[in-house]
């Protein structure tokens, strides 16, 4: 547990020190493990979305990172790509793919390997002050790189906070 707290603190400090960051996204929700007998639980997440490296008329792409902790002791740390599609009336759709490391808190929450990929789809609304709210559905799996691949699905309500 101390290692997870230390890892979260180091990542938070590193992300907060980046003056060119786009946004921090805080989330809370519920994780449902596919394996029979696994312990489902409440999930807290913190994501960092960098400034876009590509910006089109309605689509932008950027680097992203995430830390997720479930009350069962499970944790995920990943980094990858995030895309955002701007819709009408300040609505948006966001999708991301973040390969990373998953550490189970209980034996039945083992997803088959430490290497897991989180894919996520979110729908949200941006407010005039730049902040936004979104509802995200994510799935973590090792993409069959292990002989065991039960996966976990999470539903989170997220608050987007711009850094600039």
FENZI-V913471 format. One record per residue. N is the residue number from 1. RES is the residue in one letter. PHI is phi in whole degrees, -180 to 180 (* if undefined). PSI is psi as a letter, one per 30 degrees, with the letter a starting at -180 (* if undefined). OMEGA is omega as a letter, one per 30 degrees, with the letter a starting at -180 (none if undefined). Layout:
N,RES,PHI,PSI,OMEGA  N,RES,PHI,PSI,OMEGA
This chain:
1,X,*,e,l  2,X,-61,e,l  3,X,-64,e,l  4,X,-67,e,l  5,X,-65,e,l  6,X,-62,e,l  7,X,-60,e,l  8,X,-63,e,a  9,X,-65,e,l  10,X,-64,e,l  11,X,-64,e,l  12,X,-61,e,l  13,X,-64,e,l  14,X,-65,e,l  15,X,-71,e,a  16,X,-67,f,a  17,X,-78,f,a  18,X,-80,j,a  19,X,-75,f,a  20,X,-100,g,a  21,X,-70,l,l  22,X,-87,e,a  23,X,-160,l,l  24,X,-109,k,l  25,X,-123,j,l  26,X,-104,k,a  27,X,-138,l,l  28,X,-144,k,a  29,X,-175,b,a  30,X,-136,k,l  31,X,-111,k,a  32,X,-120,j,a  33,X,-84,k,a  34,X,-76,f,a  35,X,-69,k,l  36,X,-61,k,l  37,X,91,f,l  38,X,-68,l,a  39,X,-96,j,l  40,X,-73,l,a  41,X,-171,l,l  42,X,-77,k,a  43,X,-121,k,l  44,X,-118,k,a  45,X,-136,l,l  46,X,-136,k,l  47,X,-121,l,l  48,X,-123,k,l  49,X,-115,j,a  50,X,-73,l,l  51,X,-58,k,a  52,X,-60,k,l  53,X,-92,f,l  54,X,-139,k,l  55,X,-134,j,l  56,X,-104,a,a  57,X,-65,e,a  58,X,-126,f,a  59,X,-121,k,l  60,X,-134,l,l  61,X,-126,k,a  62,X,-154,l,l  63,X,-81,k,a  64,X,-146,l,l  65,X,-142,l,a  66,X,-146,k,l  67,X,-123,k,l  68,X,-130,k,l  69,X,-132,k,l  70,X,-106,k,a  71,X,-65,f,l  72,X,-83,f,a  73,X,100,f,l  74,X,-74,k,l  75,X,-145,k,l  76,X,-136,k,l  77,X,-133,k,a  78,X,-147,l,l  79,X,-148,k,a  80,X,-180,b,a  81,X,-116,k,l  82,X,-134,k,l  83,X,-121,k,a  84,X,-133,k,l  85,X,-110,k,l  86,X,-85,k,l  87,X,-107,a,l  88,X,-74,l,l  89,X,56,h,l  90,X,67,g,l  91,X,-86,l,l  92,X,-150,l,l  93,X,-121,k,a  94,X,-128,k,l  95,X,-134,k,l  96,X,-145,l,l  97,X,-132,j,a  98,X,-126,j,l  99,X,-68,k,l  100,X,-175,a,a  101,X,-114,k,l  102,X,-120,k,l  103,X,-122,j,a  104,X,-80,k,l  105,X,-87,f,l  106,X,-132,l,a  107,X,-59,e,a  108,X,-75,f,l  109,X,-94,g,l  110,X,-64,k,a  111,X,-96,g,l  112,X,108,f,l  113,X,-163,l,l  114,X,-73,e,l  115,X,-74,k,l  116,X,-139,l,l  117,X,-119,k,l  118,X,-99,k,l  119,X,-110,k,a  120,X,-144,k,l  121,X,-130,k,a  122,X,-135,l,l  123,X,-123,k,a  124,X,-148,l,a  125,X,-131,k,l  126,X,-94,k,l  127,X,-97,l,a  128,X,-60,f,a  129,X,-81,g,l  130,X,95,f,l  131,X,-76,l,a  132,X,-150,l,l  133,X,-129,k,l  134,X,-147,l,l  135,X,-117,k,a  136,X,-122,k,l  137,X,-116,k,a  138,X,-127,l,l  139,X,-138,k,l  140,X,-113,k,a  141,X,-158,l,l  142,X,-94,g,l  143,X,56,h,l  144,X,60,g,l  145,X,-81,f,l  146,X,-124,l,l  147,X,-70,f,l  148,X,-112,k,a  149,X,-151,i,a  150,X,-74,e,l  151,X,79,l,l  152,X,-146,k,l  153,X,-112,k,l  154,X,-134,k,l  155,X,-120,k,a  156,X,-131,k,l  157,X,-97,k,a  158,X,-125,k,l  159,X,-117,j,a  160,X,-96,k,a  161,X,-121,j,l  162,X,-69,k,a  163,X,-100,f,a  164,X,-110,*,none
